[in-house]
Amino acid sequence: AQKITQTQPGMFVQEKEAVTLDCTYDTSDQSYGLFWYKQPSSGEMIFLIYQGSYDEQNATEGRYSLNFQKARKSANLVISASQLGDSAMYFCAMREGADKIIFGKGTRLHILP
Amino acid sequence: GAVVSQHPSWVICKSGTSVKIECRSLDFQATTMFWYRQFPKQSLMLMATSNEGSKATYEQGVEKDKFLINHASLTLSTLTVTSAHPEDSSFYICSADELAGSYNEQFFGPGTRLTVL
């Protein structure tokens, strides 16, 4: 079974609109971390935001926020006021304890001018 | 944030040759490094976990004799693709662990694009 599920292979969003990228996860661990990474066409992996399983508040980093719904095992990324430079591949990932990071299949986001 | 470098950034080689890729943590010590492979339009697939001073732990389906990993120091891990074939052509990315506050954050290298002719 997949540990990380991203159901949106691709999305098209108008510039300046907010966008939500979906991510659900599967774990039986109590201690885990959830990550979002951005991968532009250059290939580099850019860390965006982190949410710990014990964090009570949703994580925010500038225009990025993570909508953490623990009971639903959901960790959606919200990008406010999207910009053309946000066009990229976005990966949701999870780490159980201090173990390896597992990635979802990704969502390709296209921002339209 | 912490910086991880990879060398080379791209390499083209003939089938049957071996290729070595270096991964360095530039401003921190990394007891654990990870090697990923990414085929076009796909996600990152973990190949192996590299621990300083010990043998690497390979994921299921990854041939340890073909993908040799050495983690000789706290700042350097190398991946050697032995007897490379065209199907080994891929984007190889390393990452390194750093303790950051209450969580372990992995920092990624810029990747190495391998093309085997």
Interface residues (C-beta under 8 A of the other chain):
Chain A: G33 Y37 S42 G43 E44 M45 F47 Y50 G52 F91 R95 A98 K100 I101 I102 F103 G104 K105 G106
Chain B: G1 F34 Q38 Q42 S43 L44 L46 T49 F91 I93 S95 S102 Y103 N104 E105 Q106 F107 F108 P110 G111 R113
